[in-house]
Every structure is written in structure tokens, then in C-alpha cells.
Amino acid sequence: MAAKDQQILLVENALDIVQGTGAEKLFLFLNDAAECRWFAKAQISDRQHIVLVVPKLIDIRDAELKKSCAAVVRSWSGNQTRFSRIKYAFLHGVIQGVIRPDSRLVCLLGPHGKPHLDTITIHDLKHSWSEEYPFDVEALIHNKAFHTIMAVIDIALDIGALGREGKSVGTIFVIGDSDAVMASSRQVVFNPFRGYPKKERLITLPQVVESLKELAKLDGAIVISSDGVVEAAGRHLEAAPVAEKKFGGLGARHRSAAGMTRKTDAVAIVVSESTGKVTLFKHGRIVATLEPLISRRVV
């Protein structure tokens, strides 16, 4: 059987599972424009239940993609584990109104960057996430800093996956309630963002994104306002660290981030230096974890 015939067989099997389990949608993960063109021409029977998950920067208009499926979700295209790719796509799907936080879904995907599909998973979003694999959609999508949080997650995943100049990097981003965060922290190094106008400190600017990746190597946290203005880098968080038993495997960086989100209304995003894992905190608890693959790091 030809490889593309196998791909179609997998899609049809996944659609059968959608029908058999009463799932709402099939999330089909495609890596590039060539795969999207293949899908558009493939003989697939039930396209109205298919949501295409494609990289944010893929060079095909959504209007063109939607001709061959029910909806399109653009997600971070970096090298995450399969499970993290699924969680992140679900988060984007909820934001866009494609699915609900309690939807039942089927996913079909392959390894990151590889042109084949090999994994089918079933998810009931009401029950799929555990304390080991937290994913609290509601805690994020109703936050007024949500779009800033999503932009920072992308930056954090890049840092977790690639490090900086071949070396692992760990850091903390604190987003929202920035006045309270600044009042509960102190500068440990010169603040490289001090004195610049707000319009030059927006995280939507490519030069700011690259600066944040470089400054992540500094000690201390990076503080960002709800509307995406970087307030400071190199801040020592002075909120009392969380010392609960459930954080027993986490270090001082994670505990400090949790403490700041318990004291303020901010969201903290921590990149682990040892694993590259990205952990989100809100109200002193973990609300999501995402794990990038780090095989491309130069050691």
C-alpha cells in the first residue's frame, strides 16, 4: 500500500472513531503547505468533522484551507511532544470557538516535522487532564491578559526547545497585574527596558522577542503588562515561595513564580533549565504544562 494510501486509511479510521465515540471533531495535525495540498486533493469522505491544525506561519490563507475542512487552528509550530502539541491546539481551538472546554475530540498526528501520521488519540476535555498533566483552559481564556499570555508561551517554548546559543536556559515570565508585581519584586541587574517608550517594548515586535530570548539568561524574572508591554527584566520576586508538598519536585524558580501568582493577579510562565518544560501558574497553582522536544540543542 502506498504511503499516501496509508495516510488516507488512518484519516478514515480516525473519522470512524469520531462517529463511534460521539466525538465532535477530528483534529488533524499537518506540518506544511505540501501536506495541506495533499489533504485538499485526498479522497476523504467526511470533511465536515475535520479541524486542520497547522503551523501559525504556514503560507496558505485560512480561506483556502477551509475549503477542505470544517475549521482551521493555527498553533505554535515548534518541536513539542505529541501530548503538548495536542494540549496547545486544544487551547487555541477553545479561543477560536471551534471547540468547548468540555468537548470530546479525536486527534491524528505524527512526529513533529515528519511527513507521516502515526498516532490516534481520544480526549474528553472534562476528564483528560490530571494533576500530572494539568491543563485548566478556563483559568487562561478568561484572563484579560490572555493574548499576551499566548504570545509569551510561544517565546517560552522556543527557549525551552532550543535554549540560547546551544545552552539550556531557565527563566520566569510574569504577565499581568504588573504594578503589584513590580511592588513585590526588586531589580537585581540593570533594567534593559527602562526609559524606552511603550511602543518600543511590545512583545509583538520581533526585536523585543529576540531581546527577551537573550535576556532570559539573566538572573531574575521578566515582567510584562497585560497589554504586552515589557516592564522589566532581571527582577527578583519577593513574594513568599509556595512550599506545598505537591511542588516537591520543583525548584526555587517554580516556587517563587507560584508565590507571586498567589500574592497578585498575575500569571507566571516558567521555563525549566533542566528539562525545557514550560509551566504556567495562576493563583499559586499549576494550570498547564507544555513540553518541547530538545533534541535540536547543541550540547
BALOBA-1460 file (C-alpha; in Angstrom, 3 decimals):
// residues 299
<rec num="1" residu="m" x="0.000" y="0.000" z="0.000"/>
<rec num="2" residu="a" x="1.364" y="3.444" z="-0.935"/>
<rec num="3" residu="a" x="2.318" y="5.820" z="1.885"/>
<rec num="4" residu="k" x="-0.396" y="8.314" z="0.936"/>
<rec num="5" residu="d" x="-2.971" y="5.492" z="0.846"/>
<rec num="6" residu="q" x="-1.921" y="4.632" z="4.389"/>
<rec num="7" residu="q" x="-2.423" y="8.270" z="5.372"/>
<rec num="8" residu="i" x="-5.952" y="8.244" z="3.975"/>
<rec num="9" residu="l" x="-6.682" y="4.955" z="5.757"/>
<rec num="10" residu="l" x="-5.582" y="6.496" z="9.060"/>
<rec num="11" residu="v" x="-7.776" y="9.551" z="8.487"/>
<rec num="12" residu="e" x="-10.785" y="7.357" z="7.673"/>
<rec num="13" residu="n" x="-10.137" y="5.191" z="10.755"/>
<rec num="14" residu="a" x="-9.901" y="8.283" z="12.925"/>
<rec num="15" residu="l" x="-13.205" y="9.540" z="11.480"/>
<rec num="16" residu="d" x="-14.791" y="6.163" z="12.309"/>
<rec num="17" residu="i" x="-13.617" y="6.660" z="15.911"/>
<rec num="18" residu="v" x="-15.199" y="10.129" z="15.906"/>
<rec num="19" residu="q" x="-18.522" y="8.573" z="14.954"/>
<rec num="20" residu="g" x="-18.155" y="5.592" z="17.281"/>
<rec num="21" residu="t" x="-17.292" y="7.648" z="20.370"/>
<rec num="22" residu="g" x="-19.663" y="10.531" z="19.735"/>
<rec num="23" residu="a" x="-16.739" y="12.935" z="19.471"/>
<rec num="24" residu="e" x="-17.364" y="16.359" z="17.974"/>
<rec num="25" residu="k" x="-14.292" y="16.793" z="15.814"/>
<rec num="26" residu="l" x="-11.136" y="15.197" z="14.480"/>
<rec num="27" residu="f" x="-8.072" y="17.388" z="14.988"/>
<rec num="28" residu="l" x="-5.749" y="16.540" z="12.079"/>
<rec num="29" residu="f" x="-2.187" y="17.860" z="12.517"/>
<rec num="30" residu="l" x="-0.360" y="18.830" z="9.298"/>
<rec num="31" residu="n" x="3.163" y="20.224" z="9.163"/>
<rec num="32" residu="d" x="3.471" y="22.250" z="5.980"/>
<rec num="33" residu="a" x="1.879" y="23.521" z="2.778"/>
<rec num="34" residu="a" x="2.671" y="20.319" z="0.856"/>
<rec num="35" residu="e" x="0.718" y="18.219" z="3.368"/>
<rec num="36" residu="c" x="-2.189" y="20.666" z="3.198"/>
<rec num="37" residu="r" x="-2.263" y="20.393" z="-0.598"/>
<rec num="38" residu="w" x="-2.232" y="16.592" z="-0.311"/>
<rec num="39" residu="f" x="-5.146" y="16.702" z="2.124"/>
<rec num="40" residu="a" x="-7.171" y="19.025" z="-0.108"/>
<rec num="41" residu="k" x="-6.926" y="16.529" z="-3.015"/>
<rec num="42" residu="a" x="-7.264" y="13.303" z="-0.999"/>
<rec num="43" residu="q" x="-10.375" y="11.140" z="-1.303"/>
<rec num="44" residu="i" x="-11.737" y="11.607" z="2.226"/>
<rec num="45" residu="s" x="-15.426" y="11.065" z="2.914"/>
<rec num="46" residu="d" x="-16.293" y="13.145" z="5.984"/>
<rec num="47" residu="r" x="-14.567" y="16.514" z="5.918"/>
<rec num="48" residu="q" x="-17.195" y="18.369" z="7.969"/>
<rec num="49" residu="h" x="-15.825" y="16.841" z="11.182"/>
<rec num="50" residu="i" x="-12.161" y="17.642" z="10.463"/>
<rec num="51" residu="v" x="-10.282" y="20.545" z="12.062"/>
<rec num="52" residu="l" x="-6.885" y="21.142" z="10.478"/>
<rec num="53" residu="v" x="-4.114" y="22.071" z="12.920"/>
<rec num="54" residu="v" x="-1.327" y="23.827" z="11.025"/>
<rec num="55" residu="p" x="1.699" y="26.000" z="11.909"/>
<rec num="56" residu="k" x="0.975" y="29.662" z="12.549"/>
<rec num="57" residu="l" x="3.235" y="30.841" z="9.752"/>
<rec num="58" residu="i" x="2.242" y="28.367" z="7.044"/>
<rec num="59" residu="d" x="1.985" y="30.149" z="3.697"/>
<rec num="60" residu="i" x="-1.643" y="29.289" z="2.886"/>
<rec num="61" residu="r" x="-4.625" y="31.512" z="3.589"/>
<rec num="62" residu="d" x="-7.241" y="30.216" z="6.028"/>
<rec num="63" residu="a" x="-9.941" y="30.796" z="3.421"/>
<rec num="64" residu="e" x="-8.165" y="28.348" z="1.139"/>
<rec num="65" residu="l" x="-7.670" y="25.760" z="3.886"/>
<rec num="66" residu="k" x="-11.301" y="25.952" z="4.997"/>
<rec num="67" residu="k" x="-12.468" y="24.730" z="1.595"/>
<rec num="68" residu="s" x="-11.332" y="21.231" z="2.586"/>
<rec num="69" residu="c" x="-12.318" y="21.063" z="6.277"/>
<rec num="70" residu="a" x="-14.662" y="22.358" z="8.962"/>
<rec num="71" residu="a" x="-12.189" y="24.750" z="10.619"/>
<rec num="72" residu="v" x="-8.529" y="25.690" z="10.882"/>
<rec num="73" residu="v" x="-6.457" y="26.104" z="14.061"/>
<rec num="74" residu="r" x="-3.060" y="27.738" z="13.741"/>
<rec num="75" residu="s" x="-0.740" y="26.675" z="16.527"/>
<rec num="76" residu="w" x="2.903" y="27.006" z="17.551"/>
<rec num="77" residu="s" x="4.944" y="25.026" z="15.055"/>
<rec num="78" residu="g" x="7.928" y="24.357" z="17.281"/>
<rec num="79" residu="n" x="9.103" y="20.936" z="18.332"/>
<rec num="80" residu="q" x="6.816" y="19.956" z="21.203"/>
<rec num="81" residu="t" x="5.996" y="16.441" z="22.325"/>
<rec num="82" residu="r" x="2.824" y="14.983" z="20.818"/>
<rec num="83" residu="f" x="0.878" y="15.456" z="24.047"/>
<rec num="84" residu="s" x="1.889" y="19.098" z="24.365"/>
<rec num="85" residu="r" x="1.053" y="19.773" z="20.708"/>
<rec num="86" residu="i" x="-2.415" y="18.371" z="21.361"/>
<rec num="87" residu="k" x="-2.976" y="20.443" z="24.511"/>
<rec num="88" residu="y" x="-1.805" y="23.627" z="22.838"/>
<rec num="89" residu="a" x="-4.004" y="23.027" z="19.787"/>
<rec num="90" residu="f" x="-6.999" y="22.458" z="22.063"/>
<rec num="91" residu="l" x="-6.298" y="25.743" z="23.830"/>
<rec num="92" residu="h" x="-6.253" y="27.589" z="20.508"/>
<rec num="93" residu="g" x="-9.410" y="25.748" z="19.458"/>
<rec num="94" residu="v" x="-11.265" y="26.926" z="22.562"/>
<rec num="95" residu="i" x="-10.074" y="30.505" z="21.996"/>
<rec num="96" residu="q" x="-11.336" y="30.472" z="18.425"/>
<rec num="97" residu="g" x="-14.687" y="28.968" z="19.367"/>
<rec num="98" residu="v" x="-14.016" y="25.822" z="17.328"/>
<rec num="99" residu="i" x="-14.500" y="23.604" z="20.406"/>
<rec num="100" residu="r" x="-15.658" y="23.975" z="24.019"/>
<rec num="101" residu="p" x="-13.669" y="23.337" z="27.207"/>
<rec num="102" residu="d" x="-15.773" y="20.182" z="27.710"/>
<rec num="103" residu="s" x="-15.653" y="18.819" z="24.155"/>
<rec num="104" residu="r" x="-14.858" y="15.207" z="23.261"/>
<rec num="105" residu="l" x="-12.286" y="15.021" z="20.460"/>
<rec num="106" residu="v" x="-10.125" y="12.679" z="18.422"/>
<rec num="107" residu="c" x="-6.621" y="13.636" z="17.266"/>
<rec num="108" residu="l" x="-4.486" y="12.280" z="14.434"/>
<rec num="109" residu="l" x="-0.852" y="13.350" z="14.253"/>
<rec num="110" residu="g" x="2.702" y="12.225" z="13.624"/>
<rec num="111" residu="p" x="6.158" y="13.232" z="14.857"/>
<rec num="112" residu="h" x="6.985" y="16.930" z="14.681"/>
<rec num="113" residu="g" x="8.341" y="17.836" z="11.272"/>
<rec num="114" residu="k" x="7.833" y="14.355" z="9.794"/>
<rec num="115" residu="p" x="5.536" y="13.851" z="6.762"/>
<rec num="116" residu="h" x="3.562" y="10.925" z="8.150"/>
<rec num="117" residu="l" x="0.728" y="10.279" z="10.582"/>
<rec num="118" residu="d" x="1.026" y="7.502" z="13.135"/>
<rec num="119" residu="t" x="-0.920" y="8.297" z="16.319"/>
<rec num="120" residu="i" x="-4.669" y="8.457" z="17.076"/>
<rec num="121" residu="t" x="-5.785" y="9.706" z="20.499"/>
<rec num="122" residu="i" x="-9.195" y="10.289" z="22.112"/>
<rec num="123" residu="h" x="-9.821" y="13.109" z="24.588"/>
<rec num="124" residu="d" x="-12.757" y="14.085" z="26.751"/>
<rec num="125" residu="l" x="-11.697" y="17.568" z="27.846"/>
<rec num="126" residu="k" x="-13.758" y="17.292" z="31.030"/>
<rec num="127" residu="h" x="-11.694" y="14.329" z="32.201"/>
<rec num="128" residu="s" x="-8.469" y="14.106" z="30.174"/>
<rec num="129" residu="w" x="-6.226" y="16.242" z="32.331"/>
<rec num="130" residu="s" x="-4.868" y="15.137" z="35.683"/>
<rec num="131" residu="e" x="-2.613" y="16.674" z="38.320"/>
<rec num="132" residu="e" x="0.285" y="15.043" z="36.486"/>
<rec num="133" residu="y" x="-0.806" y="16.603" z="33.158"/>
<rec num="134" residu="p" x="-2.624" y="19.811" z="34.195"/>
<rec num="135" residu="f" x="-4.461" y="21.878" z="31.623"/>
<rec num="136" residu="d" x="-7.008" y="24.330" z="33.058"/>
<rec num="137" residu="v" x="-8.384" y="26.106" z="29.994"/>
<rec num="138" residu="e" x="-10.837" y="28.244" z="31.958"/>
<rec num="139" residu="a" x="-8.073" y="29.768" z="34.089"/>
<rec num="140" residu="l" x="-6.426" y="31.145" z="30.954"/>
<rec num="141" residu="i" x="-9.040" y="32.047" z="28.358"/>
<rec num="142" residu="h" x="-10.963" y="34.388" z="30.659"/>
<rec num="143" residu="n" x="-7.850" y="36.283" z="31.735"/>
<rec num="144" residu="k" x="-7.702" y="39.818" z="30.321"/>
<rec num="145" residu="a" x="-4.014" y="39.257" z="29.539"/>
<rec num="146" residu="f" x="-4.833" y="36.142" z="27.536"/>
<rec num="147" residu="h" x="-3.377" y="37.190" z="24.180"/>
<rec num="148" residu="t" x="-0.203" y="38.342" z="25.886"/>
<rec num="149" residu="i" x="-0.012" y="35.038" z="27.761"/>
<rec num="150" residu="m" x="-0.283" y="33.131" z="24.485"/>
<rec num="151" residu="a" x="2.476" y="35.206" z="22.894"/>
<rec num="152" residu="v" x="4.741" y="34.610" z="25.894"/>
<rec num="153" residu="i" x="4.045" y="30.858" z="25.812"/>
<rec num="154" residu="d" x="5.395" y="30.803" z="22.251"/>
<rec num="155" residu="i" x="8.555" y="32.591" z="23.383"/>
<rec num="156" residu="a" x="8.918" y="30.266" z="26.379"/>
<rec num="157" residu="l" x="8.525" y="27.171" z="24.195"/>
<rec num="158" residu="d" x="11.256" y="28.425" z="21.876"/>
<rec num="159" residu="i" x="13.561" y="28.946" z="24.860"/>
<rec num="160" residu="g" x="12.675" y="25.527" z="26.291"/>
<rec num="161" residu="a" x="13.211" y="23.747" z="22.974"/>
<rec num="162" residu="l" x="16.367" y="25.460" z="21.794"/>
<rec num="163" residu="g" x="17.946" y="27.176" z="24.778"/>
<rec num="164" residu="r" x="20.238" y="30.013" z="23.786"/>
<rec num="165" residu="e" x="23.470" y="29.617" z="21.853"/>
<rec num="166" residu="g" x="23.297" y="25.864" z="22.402"/>
<rec num="167" residu="k" x="22.931" y="26.064" z="26.185"/>
<rec num="168" residu="s" x="19.925" y="25.281" z="28.351"/>
<rec num="169" residu="v" x="18.154" y="28.335" z="29.771"/>
<rec num="170" residu="g" x="15.687" y="28.645" z="32.644"/>
<rec num="171" residu="t" x="13.634" y="31.754" z="33.283"/>
<rec num="172" residu="i" x="10.394" y="33.232" z="34.652"/>
<rec num="173" residu="f" x="7.904" y="35.455" z="32.829"/>
<rec num="174" residu="v" x="5.272" y="37.224" z="34.958"/>
<rec num="175" residu="i" x="2.318" y="38.594" z="32.975"/>
<rec num="176" residu="g" x="-0.391" y="40.978" z="34.150"/>
<rec num="177" residu="d" x="-1.032" y="42.962" z="37.357"/>
<rec num="178" residu="s" x="2.371" y="44.481" z="36.678"/>
<rec num="179" residu="d" x="2.115" y="47.300" z="39.246"/>
<rec num="180" residu="a" x="1.620" y="44.770" z="42.041"/>
<rec num="181" residu="v" x="4.347" y="42.515" z="40.634"/>
<rec num="182" residu="m" x="6.827" y="45.394" z="40.449"/>
<rec num="183" residu="a" x="5.940" y="46.388" z="44.010"/>
<rec num="184" residu="s" x="6.623" y="42.816" z="45.146"/>
<rec num="185" residu="s" x="9.974" y="42.465" z="43.387"/>
<rec num="186" residu="r" x="13.278" y="44.279" z="43.114"/>
<rec num="187" residu="q" x="15.841" y="44.834" z="40.405"/>
<rec num="188" residu="v" x="18.929" y="42.601" z="40.653"/>
<rec num="189" residu="v" x="20.577" y="43.826" z="37.449"/>
<rec num="190" residu="f" x="20.207" y="46.964" z="35.353"/>
<rec num="191" residu="n" x="16.738" y="47.007" z="33.760"/>
<rec num="192" residu="p" x="17.379" y="46.980" z="29.977"/>
<rec num="193" residu="f" x="13.817" y="48.182" z="29.214"/>
<rec num="194" residu="r" x="13.850" y="51.240" z="31.447"/>
<rec num="195" residu="g" x="13.402" y="54.546" z="29.644"/>
<rec num="196" residu="y" x="12.061" y="53.178" z="26.355"/>
<rec num="197" residu="p" x="8.569" y="54.266" z="25.209"/>
<rec num="198" residu="k" x="5.829" y="51.647" z="25.456"/>
<rec num="199" residu="k" x="5.519" y="51.297" z="21.701"/>
<rec num="200" residu="e" x="9.129" y="50.054" z="21.591"/>
<rec num="201" residu="r" x="8.609" y="47.484" z="24.377"/>
<rec num="202" residu="l" x="5.726" y="45.489" z="22.879"/>
<rec num="203" residu="i" x="6.208" y="41.726" z="22.674"/>
<rec num="204" residu="t" x="4.631" y="41.767" z="19.222"/>
<rec num="205" residu="l" x="7.842" y="43.362" z="17.913"/>
<rec num="206" residu="p" x="10.393" y="40.847" z="16.552"/>
<rec num="207" residu="q" x="13.312" y="42.759" z="18.074"/>
<rec num="208" residu="v" x="11.670" y="42.612" z="21.506"/>
<rec num="209" residu="v" x="11.075" y="38.864" z="21.161"/>
<rec num="210" residu="e" x="14.740" y="38.292" z="20.325"/>
<rec num="211" residu="s" x="15.805" y="40.533" z="23.208"/>
<rec num="212" residu="l" x="13.652" y="38.528" z="25.629"/>
<rec num="213" residu="k" x="15.221" y="35.273" z="24.482"/>
<rec num="214" residu="e" x="18.666" y="36.757" z="25.086"/>
<rec num="215" residu="l" x="17.720" y="38.340" z="28.428"/>
<rec num="216" residu="a" x="16.245" y="35.061" z="29.641"/>
<rec num="217" residu="k" x="19.839" y="34.123" z="30.521"/>
<rec num="218" residu="l" x="19.862" y="36.805" z="33.250"/>
<rec num="219" residu="d" x="19.017" y="36.029" z="36.859"/>
<rec num="220" residu="g" x="15.536" y="37.090" z="37.850"/>
<rec num="221" residu="a" x="12.121" y="37.354" z="36.217"/>
<rec num="222" residu="i" x="10.836" y="39.242" z="33.186"/>
<rec num="223" residu="v" x="7.738" y="41.333" z="33.960"/>
<rec num="224" residu="i" x="5.181" y="42.037" z="31.209"/>
<rec num="225" residu="s" x="1.955" y="44.036" z="31.432"/>
<rec num="226" residu="s" x="-1.447" y="42.645" z="30.439"/>
<rec num="227" residu="d" x="-1.309" y="44.516" z="27.136"/>
<rec num="228" residu="g" x="2.091" y="43.121" z="26.199"/>
<rec num="229" residu="v" x="4.492" y="45.866" z="27.276"/>
<rec num="230" residu="v" x="7.731" y="44.562" z="28.797"/>
<rec num="231" residu="e" x="8.236" y="46.432" z="32.063"/>
<rec num="232" residu="a" x="11.485" y="44.913" z="33.294"/>
<rec num="233" residu="a" x="13.945" y="42.045" z="33.146"/>
<rec num="234" residu="g" x="16.179" y="40.798" z="35.937"/>
<rec num="235" residu="r" x="13.623" y="41.166" z="38.775"/>
<rec num="236" residu="h" x="13.920" y="39.184" z="41.998"/>
<rec num="237" residu="l" x="10.447" y="38.059" z="43.087"/>
<rec num="238" residu="e" x="9.893" y="38.798" z="46.780"/>
<rec num="239" residu="a" x="6.534" y="37.081" z="47.268"/>
<rec num="240" residu="a" x="6.827" y="34.122" z="49.658"/>
<rec num="241" residu="p" x="7.584" y="30.937" z="47.674"/>
<rec num="242" residu="v" x="4.918" y="28.236" z="47.722"/>
<rec num="243" residu="a" x="6.092" y="25.318" z="49.861"/>
<rec num="244" residu="e" x="3.290" y="22.786" z="49.329"/>
<rec num="245" residu="k" x="4.097" y="19.071" z="49.070"/>
<rec num="246" residu="k" x="2.668" y="18.831" z="45.556"/>
<rec num="247" residu="f" x="5.514" y="21.108" z="44.400"/>
<rec num="248" residu="g" x="8.087" y="18.789" z="45.935"/>
<rec num="249" residu="g" x="9.782" y="18.063" z="42.621"/>
<rec num="250" residu="l" x="10.044" y="21.711" z="41.609"/>
<rec num="251" residu="g" x="12.877" y="24.116" z="42.314"/>
<rec num="252" residu="a" x="13.107" y="27.643" z="43.690"/>
<rec num="253" residu="r" x="12.248" y="29.259" z="40.349"/>
<rec num="254" residu="h" x="8.898" y="27.464" z="40.142"/>
<rec num="255" residu="r" x="8.071" y="28.024" z="43.799"/>
<rec num="256" residu="s" x="8.786" y="31.758" z="43.519"/>
<rec num="257" residu="a" x="6.605" y="32.023" z="40.441"/>
<rec num="258" residu="a" x="3.779" y="30.208" z="42.214"/>
<rec num="259" residu="g" x="4.170" y="32.529" z="45.214"/>
<rec num="260" residu="m" x="3.912" y="35.643" z="43.049"/>
<rec num="261" residu="t" x="0.710" y="34.398" z="41.396"/>
<rec num="262" residu="r" x="-0.754" y="33.662" z="44.821"/>
<rec num="263" residu="k" x="0.039" y="37.182" z="46.037"/>
<rec num="264" residu="t" x="-1.023" y="39.020" z="42.852"/>
<rec num="265" residu="d" x="-3.432" y="38.516" z="39.949"/>
<rec num="266" residu="a" x="-0.572" y="37.732" z="37.556"/>
<rec num="267" residu="v" x="0.116" y="34.601" z="35.520"/>
<rec num="268" residu="a" x="3.659" y="33.219" z="35.657"/>
<rec num="269" residu="i" x="5.316" y="31.130" z="32.974"/>
<rec num="270" residu="v" x="8.439" y="29.212" z="33.970"/>
<rec num="271" residu="v" x="10.945" y="27.545" z="31.645"/>
<rec num="272" residu="s" x="12.832" y="24.728" z="33.359"/>
<rec num="273" residu="e" x="16.566" y="24.887" z="32.758"/>
<rec num="274" residu="s" x="16.967" y="21.132" z="33.253"/>
<rec num="275" residu="t" x="14.089" y="19.829" z="31.095"/>
<rec num="276" residu="g" x="12.884" y="22.723" z="28.927"/>
<rec num="277" residu="k" x="9.358" y="22.136" z="30.253"/>
<rec num="278" residu="v" x="7.101" y="25.211" z="30.291"/>
<rec num="279" residu="t" x="4.850" y="25.510" z="33.358"/>
<rec num="280" residu="l" x="2.041" y="28.043" z="33.822"/>
<rec num="281" residu="f" x="0.962" y="29.226" z="37.285"/>
<rec num="282" residu="k" x="-2.178" y="31.088" z="38.354"/>
<rec num="283" residu="h" x="-3.403" y="31.708" z="41.929"/>
<rec num="284" residu="g" x="-0.473" y="29.725" z="43.294"/>
<rec num="285" residu="r" x="-1.203" y="26.515" z="41.397"/>
<rec num="286" residu="i" x="-0.131" y="24.892" z="38.162"/>
<rec num="287" residu="v" x="-2.741" y="25.365" z="35.442"/>
<rec num="288" residu="a" x="-0.832" y="23.934" z="32.460"/>
<rec num="289" residu="t" x="2.411" y="22.292" z="31.412"/>
<rec num="290" residu="l" x="3.879" y="22.041" z="27.922"/>
<rec num="291" residu="e" x="6.936" y="20.012" z="26.998"/>
<rec num="292" residu="p" x="9.106" y="20.842" z="23.995"/>
<rec num="293" residu="l" x="11.457" y="18.320" z="22.478"/>
<rec num="294" residu="i" x="15.044" y="19.430" z="22.953"/>
<rec num="295" residu="s" x="16.823" y="17.169" z="20.500"/>
<rec num="296" residu="r" x="17.966" y="20.127" z="18.408"/>
<rec num="297" residu="r" x="20.005" y="21.676" z="21.201"/>
<rec num="298" residu="v" x="23.733" y="21.730" z="20.682"/>
<rec num="299" residu="v" x="25.441" y="20.365" z="23.791"/>
